[in-house]
Amino acid sequence: MNDLNRHAATQTSNAEPREVSGVLETLAAGISLVVSRPYLFILPLLVDLWTWLGVQIYPTALIEPLQDVMVEQGGRNGPAAAEELGRLGERLRINDTIATLTPSIFSGLPSDSFLNSLIGLLASPLAEGIDRSTMYSSWGDGLGTQFDPAHWYYVLAIGLLLFAVATILLALFKAPLANAVRGGETSLGSLVHDVLFGWFRIMGLVAIVVAGMLVIGIPLLAVAVVVALFGINFVALVSLALFVFGSIGALYTYFLLDAMFIYRVGPIRAAKMSYAVARFNFAQSWRFAGASLLIATGVLHVWSVLVENPPGIVVALIANAVLGTGLSIASMMFFHDRARLPRPTFNARSFRPARPF
């Protein structure tokens, strides 16, 4: 075991603070840390610059067939739904997929937790990134290089490829943050190790999520058919269930990625750790998650106004990278402090570093 691992293990096993910082203090500490170590926010800034100035890939080949289906089979509301989908397609860029897991003014609220993904699903206007059409002059088109795939399956293939790259970027983003929160010196080799195995764990988590969606999705289709026979609005029922039950589950797994990178554990063990911390600190966890979401979604509307002029674009790009990184660090701090608290049935000492998954 190298020096970094010995330090992390010693800190994890011996440090048991009786008192921890509050929600606001933790948020302030996270932002302060990223300001003192600017290299931590370079990656999300570079990703945003590439998303903005790189090739703009449009989803037209996927949106138009969906519009046709809505018009033909959507009943009275079909044309209106197709028109709304068309407006959404004008804002979407497939290249934004690469920034979906890291702080970005273009892809909006990062989908690095189930709670953020739930907000994006149930309240998408709150989680959306800036509208490029509002950027100064024609700057929203970047450098003008555009690509419109000819077929819908090309759009899906490119999207999946960019999402795979996004998982790599997430590991590159989270590993240095976890090291900064743990404290102590590190080496390039240990950092590369953390990034590599962190990515393996992320892919394990993605595989679990996809398998879970398939297992749940098949029965839901059967229920949808039965419910439709009685004229019940199935979408409304699903939305209500997601809001009631999904929000609780999303809170319990809110610190899942934090546990994976701070304690170097696989997704199953990380989920147990996240659940334990959120359960024993339920009220504080809700306040922290709520405050983080309020800040993250609120500033997206601020950036939408700032990008109307050239200096505002620069400010929005840098400030969003700094703030988004600070919130990620604060989440790790919040979890790490409480994971080391002595509990009757939970103690971080029982969670020793394990294999990726």
C-alpha positions in Angstrom: 0.0 0.0 0.0 1.5 3.4 -1.0 1.7 6.5 1.2 -1.5 7.9 -0.2 -3.5 4.8 0.6 -1.9 4.5 4.1 -2.9 8.2 4.7 -6.4 7.7 3.5 -6.9 4.5 5.6 -5.5 6.1 8.7 -7.6 9.2 8.3 -10.7 7.1 7.6 -10.2 4.8 10.6 -8.9 7.2 13.2 -10.6 10.5 12.5 -14.1 10.5 14.1 -15.2 14.1 14.5 -17.9 14.7 17.1 -19.0 17.9 15.5 -19.3 18.6 11.8 -19.8 21.8 9.8 -23.4 22.9 8.9 -24.8 23.1 5.4 -23.9 26.7 4.7 -20.4 26.3 6.2 -19.8 23.2 4.1 -20.9 25.0 0.9 -18.7 27.9 1.7 -15.7 25.6 2.4 -16.2 23.8 -0.9 -16.2 27.0 -2.9 -13.2 28.3 -0.9 -11.2 25.1 -1.7 -11.7 25.4 -5.4 -10.8 29.1 -5.4 -7.5 28.2 -3.6 -6.8 25.4 -6.1 -7.9 26.7 -9.5 -6.7 23.7 -11.3 -9.7 21.8 -10.0 -12.1 23.6 -12.2 -10.0 23.6 -15.4 -11.6 20.4 -16.7 -15.3 21.5 -16.7 -14.2 24.8 -18.2 -12.4 23.0 -21.1 -15.4 20.7 -21.6 -17.7 23.7 -21.9 -15.4 25.4 -24.3 -15.3 22.3 -26.5 -19.1 21.9 -26.3 -19.5 25.5 -27.4 -16.7 26.0 -30.0 -16.5 22.4 -31.3 -18.6 20.7 -34.0 -22.3 21.4 -33.4 -24.2 18.1 -34.0 -28.0 18.5 -34.5 -30.6 15.9 -33.7 -32.9 16.7 -36.7 -32.8 13.1 -38.0 -34.2 11.9 -34.7 -36.6 14.7 -33.9 -38.5 14.7 -37.2 -39.6 11.0 -37.1 -40.8 11.5 -33.5 -42.8 14.5 -34.6 -44.5 12.4 -37.3 -45.4 9.7 -34.8 -46.9 12.3 -32.5 -49.0 13.8 -35.2 -50.3 10.4 -36.5 -50.9 8.7 -33.1 -51.0 11.5 -30.6 -54.7 12.3 -31.0 -55.9 15.9 -30.5 -52.8 16.9 -28.6 -50.4 15.3 -31.1 -49.7 18.4 -33.3 -49.1 20.6 -30.3 -46.7 18.0 -28.8 -44.9 17.7 -32.1 -44.5 21.5 -32.3 -43.1 21.6 -28.7 -40.7 18.8 -29.6 -39.6 20.8 -32.6 -38.8 23.8 -30.4 -36.9 21.5 -28.1 -34.9 20.1 -31.0 -33.9 23.6 -32.1 -32.2 24.1 -28.7 -30.6 20.6 -28.4 -27.1 19.7 -29.5 -25.9 16.2 -29.5 -22.4 17.4 -28.6 -23.8 18.7 -25.3 -24.0 15.0 -24.2 -20.3 15.1 -23.5 -20.9 17.7 -20.7 -23.9 16.1 -19.1 -22.0 14.7 -16.1 -19.8 17.7 -15.3 -20.8 21.3 -14.5 -21.8 23.0 -17.8 -23.8 26.1 -18.8 -24.8 24.4 -22.0 -26.0 20.9 -20.8 -27.5 22.4 -17.6 -27.7 20.6 -14.3 -25.1 17.8 -14.3 -26.7 14.3 -14.2 -24.1 13.0 -11.7 -26.8 12.0 -9.1 -30.2 10.4 -9.3 -31.7 13.4 -7.6 -30.4 15.7 -10.3 -31.6 13.4 -13.0 -35.0 13.3 -11.4 -35.2 17.1 -11.4 -34.2 17.1 -15.0 -37.0 14.6 -15.8 -39.8 16.2 -13.7 -38.9 19.8 -14.0 -36.8 20.1 -17.1 -37.1 23.9 -17.4 -35.2 24.3 -14.1 -32.4 22.0 -15.2 -31.9 23.2 -18.8 -28.7 24.9 -19.9 -28.6 28.3 -21.6 -30.4 28.8 -24.9 -27.7 29.4 -27.5 -30.0 31.7 -29.5 -29.8 34.2 -26.7 -26.0 34.4 -26.9 -24.4 37.6 -28.3 -24.9 38.0 -32.0 -24.4 34.5 -33.6 -21.8 33.4 -31.1 -24.2 30.6 -30.0 -23.2 28.7 -33.2 -19.6 28.5 -32.0 -17.0 28.5 -34.8 -19.7 27.6 -37.3 -18.8 24.0 -37.9 -22.0 22.0 -38.0 -23.0 18.4 -38.6 -26.5 17.1 -39.2 -26.6 13.2 -39.3 -28.7 11.8 -42.1 -30.3 9.0 -40.0 -31.7 8.7 -36.5 -29.5 5.8 -35.6 -26.4 7.9 -36.4 -27.7 10.4 -33.9 -28.1 7.7 -31.2 -24.7 6.2 -31.9 -23.0 9.6 -31.6 -24.9 10.3 -28.5 -23.8 7.0 -26.9 -20.2 7.6 -27.9 -20.2 11.1 -26.4 -21.8 9.8 -23.2 -19.1 7.2 -22.9 -16.5 10.0 -23.2 -18.6 11.9 -20.5 -18.1 9.0 -18.1 -14.3 9.2 -18.6 -14.4 13.0 -18.0 -16.5 12.4 -14.8 -13.7 10.2 -13.5 -11.1 12.7 -14.4 -13.1 15.4 -12.7 -14.0 13.5 -9.5 -10.7 11.8 -8.6 -8.7 15.1 -8.0 -11.7 16.5 -6.0 -11.7 13.4 -3.7 -8.0 13.6 -3.2 -8.3 17.3 -2.2 -11.1 16.5 0.3 -9.2 13.5 1.8 -6.1 15.7 2.1 -2.5 14.6 2.0 0.0 14.4 -0.8 -0.5 12.4 -3.9 1.5 11.2 -6.9 0.7 11.1 -10.6 0.6 7.3 -10.5 -1.9 7.1 -7.7 -4.1 9.8 -9.4 -4.1 7.8 -12.6 -5.0 4.7 -10.6 -7.9 6.5 -9.0 -9.1 7.8 -12.3 -8.9 4.4 -14.1 -10.6 2.4 -11.3 -13.1 5.2 -10.7 -14.1 4.9 -14.3 -14.5 1.2 -14.0 -16.8 1.8 -11.0 -18.8 4.4 -12.9 -19.3 1.9 -15.8 -20.4 -0.7 -13.2 -22.9 1.8 -11.9 -24.2 2.6 -15.4 -24.6 -1.2 -16.0 -26.6 -1.5 -12.8 -28.9 1.4 -13.7 -29.5 0.2 -17.2 -30.3 -3.3 -15.9 -32.7 -1.8 -13.3 -34.5 0.3 -15.9 -35.0 -2.8 -18.1 -36.3 -4.9 -15.1 -38.7 -2.1 -14.1 -39.6 -1.0 -17.6 -41.1 -4.3 -18.8 -43.7 -4.5 -16.0 -44.5 -0.8 -16.4 -45.3 -1.4 -20.1 -47.8 -4.1 -19.1 -49.3 -1.9 -16.4 -49.6 1.0 -18.9 -51.6 -1.2 -21.3 -54.0 -2.2 -18.5 -54.3 1.3 -17.2 -55.0 2.7 -20.7 -58.0 0.4 -21.0 -59.6 2.2 -18.0 -58.8 5.6 -19.4 -56.4 6.6 -16.6 -53.6 9.0 -17.3 -50.6 6.7 -16.9 -48.0 9.5 -17.3 -49.5 11.4 -14.4 -49.4 8.3 -12.2 -45.8 7.6 -13.0 -44.9 11.3 -12.4 -46.6 11.2 -9.0 -44.8 7.9 -8.1 -41.4 9.4 -9.2 -42.0 12.5 -7.2 -43.0 10.7 -4.0 -40.9 7.6 -4.0 -38.2 8.6 -6.4 -37.2 11.7 -4.4 -36.6 9.6 -1.3 -34.5 7.0 -3.1 -32.7 9.8 -4.9 -31.8 11.4 -1.5 -30.5 8.1 -0.1 -28.2 7.7 -3.1 -27.2 11.4 -3.4 -23.7 10.7 -2.1 -23.1 7.5 -4.1 -20.4 8.9 -6.4 -18.8 10.7 -3.4 -18.4 7.4 -1.6 -17.1 5.7 -4.7 -14.3 8.2 -5.1 -13.4 9.1 -1.5 -13.4 5.6 -0.2 -12.5 3.8 -3.5 -15.4 1.4 -3.3 -17.8 -0.2 -5.8 -21.3 1.1 -6.6 -23.1 -1.4 -4.3 -21.0 -0.6 -1.2 -21.1 3.1 -2.1 -24.9 3.0 -2.2 -25.0 1.4 1.3 -22.7 4.1 2.6 -24.7 6.9 1.0 -27.9 5.4 2.4 -26.4 5.2 5.9 -25.2 8.8 5.9 -28.4 10.2 4.5 -30.5 8.1 6.9 -28.6 9.2 10.0 -28.5 12.8 8.8 -31.8 12.9 7.1 -32.8 16.5 7.8 -29.3 17.9 7.1 -29.0 15.8 3.9 -32.3 17.3 2.6 -31.2 20.8 3.4 -27.8 20.3 1.8 -29.3 18.7 -1.4 -32.0 21.4 -1.5 -29.5 24.2 -1.1 -27.2 22.8 -3.7 -30.0 22.3 -6.2 -31.3 25.8 -5.5 -27.9 27.3 -6.2 -27.1 25.1 -9.3 -30.5 25.7 -11.0 -30.7 29.4 -10.0 -27.4 30.4 -11.5 -28.4 28.7 -14.8 -30.9 31.5 -15.3 -28.3 34.1 -14.3 -26.0 32.7 -17.0 -28.8 32.9 -19.6 -28.8 36.7 -19.0 -25.1 37.2 -18.9 -24.4 35.5 -22.2 -26.2 38.2 -24.1 -22.9 40.1 -24.2 -19.2 39.0 -24.8 -17.9 39.8 -21.3 -20.8 38.0 -19.8 -20.0 34.8 -21.7 -16.5 34.7 -20.3 -17.9 35.4 -16.8 -20.6 32.7 -17.1 -18.1 30.1 -18.3 -15.6 30.6 -15.6 -18.1 31.3 -12.8 -20.1 28.2 -13.6 -17.0 26.0 -13.6 -15.9 27.4 -10.3 -19.3 27.2 -8.6 -20.1 23.7 -10.0 -16.8 22.4 -8.9 -17.3 24.0 -5.5 -20.7 22.3 -5.1 -19.1 19.0 -6.0 -16.4 19.4 -3.4 -18.9 20.6 -0.8 -20.9 17.4 -1.4 -17.8 15.3 -0.8 -17.0 17.2 2.4 -20.5 16.9 3.7 -20.5 13.1 3.1 -16.9 12.5 4.3 -17.4 14.4 7.6 -20.5 12.4 8.4 -19.3 9.1 7.2 -16.6 9.2 9.9 -19.0 10.0 12.7 -19.4 7.1 15.2 -22.7 5.3 14.7 -24.2 2.2 16.3 -24.7 0.4 13.0 -22.5 2.4 10.7 -18.8 3.4 10.8 -16.5 4.3 7.9 -13.9 1.8 9.4 -16.1 -1.1 8.1 -15.8 0.3 4.5 -12.2 -0.6 3.6 -11.0 0.1 0.0 -12.3 -2.7 -2.3 -12.1 -3.8 -5.9 -13.8 -1.6 -8.5 -17.1 -3.6 -8.4 
